[in-house]
Amino acid sequence: MILDTLANHAQYAAISPRFARAFAFLQQLPADAAVGRHEIDGGEIYAFVQKHQTKPIAEKLLEVHRKYIDIQYIVKGREIIGWAPLADLKECTMAFDPAVDAALYKCIPEMVQIKVLPGQFALLFPEDGHAPSCAWDAPAEVLKVVVKVMV
């Protein structure tokens, strides 16, 4: 898991050649981008622009992916992303489903709460259990972009 600002995106290009296209999309994102799926490079890179209410962390589950790395970028608002290493997750509530590239687990007491502000992104790898869209102080509206980058 990496937390950083969009201004520092170039230093992550060595991780995956797909990151340059993913971050270029985020840099060129218009302020009025439509909510929904945006194609960047077919099934290898695509994005979801989302507007939603954050929820109490007690209502959330940790998700993990195998096929994609998430770049979760906050445009407006703020949220907490709960994080725990996959190796520490024991109570699976949904077995891995390749159709949605996800498995779900109950949150654990050792989960770290990552506070994410506008202009910041979290890079979440397959070994990172994450519970996105958690309320900071109280539920609030967030505009964010989740870019899915094939491993």
C-alpha positions as a Markdown table, in Angstrom:
| # | Residue | x | y | z |
|---|---|---|---|---|
| 1 | Met | 0.0 | 0.0 | 0.0 |
| 2 | Ile | 1.3 | 3.4 | -0.9 |
| 3 | Leu | -0.2 | 6.8 | 0.0 |
| 4 | Asp | 1.0 | 9.8 | -2.0 |
| 5 | Thr | -0.1 | 12.9 | -3.9 |
| 6 | Leu | -0.8 | 13.0 | -7.6 |
| 7 | Ala | 2.2 | 15.4 | -8.0 |
| 8 | Asn | 4.5 | 12.6 | -7.2 |
| 9 | His | 3.0 | 10.0 | -9.6 |
| 10 | Ala | 6.1 | 9.8 | -11.9 |
| 11 | Gln | 8.1 | 7.9 | -9.3 |
| 12 | Tyr | 5.8 | 4.9 | -9.6 |
| 13 | Ala | 6.2 | 4.4 | -13.3 |
| 14 | Ala | 8.9 | 1.7 | -12.7 |
| 15 | Ile | 6.4 | -0.5 | -10.8 |
| 16 | Ser | 4.3 | -1.1 | -13.9 |
| 17 | Pro | 4.5 | 0.3 | -17.5 |
| 18 | Arg | 0.7 | 0.7 | -17.2 |
| 19 | Phe | 1.0 | 3.3 | -14.4 |
| 20 | Ala | 2.0 | 6.1 | -16.8 |
| 21 | Arg | -1.3 | 5.8 | -18.7 |
| 22 | Ala | -3.3 | 5.5 | -15.5 |
| 23 | Phe | -1.8 | 8.6 | -14.0 |
| 24 | Ala | -2.1 | 10.5 | -17.2 |
| 25 | Phe | -5.9 | 9.8 | -17.1 |
| 26 | Leu | -6.0 | 11.2 | -13.5 |
| 27 | Gln | -4.0 | 14.3 | -14.5 |
| 28 | Gln | -6.3 | 15.1 | -17.4 |
| 29 | Leu | -9.6 | 14.3 | -15.7 |
| 30 | Pro | -12.0 | 17.1 | -16.3 |
| 31 | Ala | -13.8 | 18.6 | -13.2 |
| 32 | Asp | -17.1 | 17.5 | -14.7 |
| 33 | Ala | -16.1 | 13.9 | -15.6 |
| 34 | Ala | -19.2 | 11.7 | -15.8 |
| 35 | Val | -19.8 | 9.2 | -13.0 |
| 36 | Gly | -19.3 | 5.7 | -14.3 |
| 37 | Arg | -16.7 | 3.6 | -16.1 |
| 38 | His | -14.1 | 5.2 | -18.3 |
| 39 | Glu | -12.0 | 3.1 | -20.7 |
| 40 | Ile | -8.3 | 3.9 | -20.7 |
| 41 | Asp | -6.7 | 0.8 | -22.3 |
| 42 | Gly | -9.3 | -1.9 | -22.8 |
| 43 | Gly | -9.3 | -4.5 | -20.0 |
| 44 | Glu | -5.8 | -3.6 | -18.9 |
| 45 | Ile | -6.6 | -0.1 | -17.5 |
| 46 | Tyr | -10.0 | 1.4 | -16.8 |
| 47 | Ala | -11.4 | 3.8 | -14.3 |
| 48 | Phe | -14.6 | 4.3 | -12.3 |
| 49 | Val | -15.5 | 7.8 | -11.4 |
| 50 | Gln | -17.6 | 7.6 | -8.2 |
| 51 | Lys | -19.7 | 9.9 | -6.1 |
| 52 | His | -20.9 | 8.4 | -2.9 |
| 53 | Gln | -21.4 | 8.8 | 0.8 |
| 54 | Thr | -18.8 | 7.4 | 3.1 |
| 55 | Lys | -20.0 | 4.9 | 5.8 |
| 56 | Pro | -18.9 | 4.1 | 9.3 |
| 57 | Ile | -16.0 | 1.7 | 9.3 |
| 58 | Ala | -18.0 | -0.8 | 11.4 |
| 59 | Glu | -20.2 | -1.3 | 8.3 |
| 60 | Lys | -17.4 | -2.1 | 6.0 |
| 61 | Leu | -15.5 | -5.2 | 4.8 |
| 62 | Leu | -12.0 | -5.6 | 3.5 |
| 63 | Glu | -11.7 | -6.4 | -0.2 |
| 64 | Val | -8.8 | -8.0 | -2.0 |
| 65 | His | -8.1 | -8.3 | -5.7 |
| 66 | Arg | -5.9 | -10.6 | -7.7 |
| 67 | Lys | -6.0 | -9.4 | -11.3 |
| 68 | Tyr | -5.9 | -5.6 | -10.7 |
| 69 | Ile | -4.0 | -3.0 | -8.7 |
| 70 | Asp | -6.3 | -0.1 | -7.5 |
| 71 | Ile | -5.3 | 3.5 | -7.7 |
| 72 | Gln | -7.9 | 5.2 | -5.5 |
| 73 | Tyr | -7.7 | 9.0 | -6.0 |
| 74 | Ile | -9.8 | 11.5 | -4.1 |
| 75 | Val | -11.0 | 14.5 | -6.1 |
| 76 | Lys | -13.4 | 16.1 | -3.5 |
| 77 | Gly | -14.1 | 15.2 | 0.1 |
| 78 | Arg | -12.1 | 12.9 | 2.3 |
| 79 | Glu | -12.3 | 9.3 | 3.4 |
| 80 | Ile | -10.5 | 6.7 | 5.4 |
| 81 | Ile | -9.3 | 3.5 | 3.7 |
| 82 | Gly | -8.9 | 0.6 | 6.2 |
| 83 | Trp | -5.8 | -1.5 | 5.4 |
| 84 | Ala | -4.5 | -4.8 | 6.5 |
| 85 | Pro | -2.2 | -7.3 | 4.8 |
| 86 | Leu | -4.0 | -10.2 | 3.1 |
| 87 | Ala | -1.9 | -12.7 | 5.2 |
| 88 | Asp | -3.6 | -11.4 | 8.4 |
| 89 | Leu | -7.2 | -11.7 | 7.1 |
| 90 | Lys | -8.8 | -14.8 | 8.5 |
| 91 | Glu | -12.6 | -14.5 | 8.3 |
| 92 | Cys | -13.7 | -14.6 | 4.6 |
| 93 | Thr | -17.3 | -13.5 | 4.0 |
| 94 | Met | -17.1 | -13.9 | 0.2 |
| 95 | Ala | -14.7 | -16.3 | -1.5 |
| 96 | Phe | -12.7 | -15.0 | -4.4 |
| 97 | Asp | -14.9 | -14.4 | -7.4 |
| 98 | Pro | -13.0 | -14.0 | -10.6 |
| 99 | Ala | -15.9 | -12.4 | -12.3 |
| 100 | Val | -15.6 | -9.3 | -10.0 |
| 101 | Asp | -11.9 | -9.9 | -9.1 |
| 102 | Ala | -12.6 | -9.7 | -5.4 |
| 103 | Ala | -12.8 | -11.6 | -2.1 |
| 104 | Leu | -14.3 | -10.0 | 1.0 |
| 105 | Tyr | -13.1 | -10.4 | 4.6 |
| 106 | Lys | -14.2 | -9.1 | 8.0 |
| 107 | Cys | -12.3 | -6.1 | 9.3 |
| 108 | Ile | -9.7 | -6.9 | 12.0 |
| 109 | Pro | -8.7 | -4.9 | 15.1 |
| 110 | Glu | -5.2 | -4.4 | 13.7 |
| 111 | Met | -6.5 | -2.7 | 10.6 |
| 112 | Val | -4.7 | 0.6 | 9.9 |
| 113 | Gln | -6.9 | 3.6 | 9.1 |
| 114 | Ile | -5.4 | 5.6 | 6.2 |
| 115 | Lys | -6.8 | 9.1 | 5.9 |
| 116 | Val | -7.0 | 10.2 | 2.3 |
| 117 | Leu | -7.5 | 13.9 | 1.2 |
| 118 | Pro | -8.2 | 15.5 | -2.1 |
| 119 | Gly | -5.2 | 15.3 | -4.5 |
| 120 | Gln | -4.0 | 12.1 | -2.7 |
| 121 | Phe | -4.1 | 8.5 | -4.0 |
| 122 | Ala | -3.7 | 5.1 | -2.4 |
| 123 | Leu | -2.0 | 2.4 | -4.5 |
| 124 | Leu | -3.4 | -1.0 | -3.4 |
| 125 | Phe | -1.8 | -4.2 | -4.5 |
| 126 | Pro | -3.2 | -7.8 | -4.5 |
| 127 | Glu | -1.7 | -8.4 | -1.0 |
| 128 | Asp | -3.5 | -5.3 | 0.4 |
| 129 | Gly | -6.8 | -5.9 | 2.1 |
| 130 | His | -8.7 | -2.6 | 1.9 |
| 131 | Ala | -11.9 | -1.1 | 3.1 |
| 132 | Pro | -12.5 | 2.0 | 1.0 |
| 133 | Ser | -15.0 | 4.8 | 1.5 |
| 134 | Cys | -15.0 | 4.8 | 5.3 |
| 135 | Ala | -16.3 | 7.9 | 7.1 |
| 136 | Trp | -13.7 | 10.2 | 8.6 |
| 137 | Asp | -15.7 | 11.9 | 11.4 |
| 138 | Ala | -19.2 | 11.5 | 10.0 |
| 139 | Pro | -20.6 | 10.2 | 6.7 |
| 140 | Ala | -19.9 | 12.7 | 3.9 |
| 141 | Glu | -20.0 | 12.9 | 0.1 |
| 142 | Val | -16.8 | 12.0 | -1.8 |
| 143 | Leu | -15.9 | 12.3 | -5.4 |
| 144 | Lys | -13.2 | 9.8 | -6.2 |
| 145 | Val | -11.7 | 7.8 | -9.1 |
| 146 | Val | -10.7 | 4.2 | -8.9 |
| 147 | Val | -8.3 | 3.3 | -11.7 |
| 148 | Lys | -7.9 | -0.5 | -12.2 |
| 149 | Val | -4.5 | -1.4 | -13.5 |
| 150 | Met | -3.9 | -5.0 | -14.6 |
| 151 | Val | -1.1 | -6.7 | -12.6 |
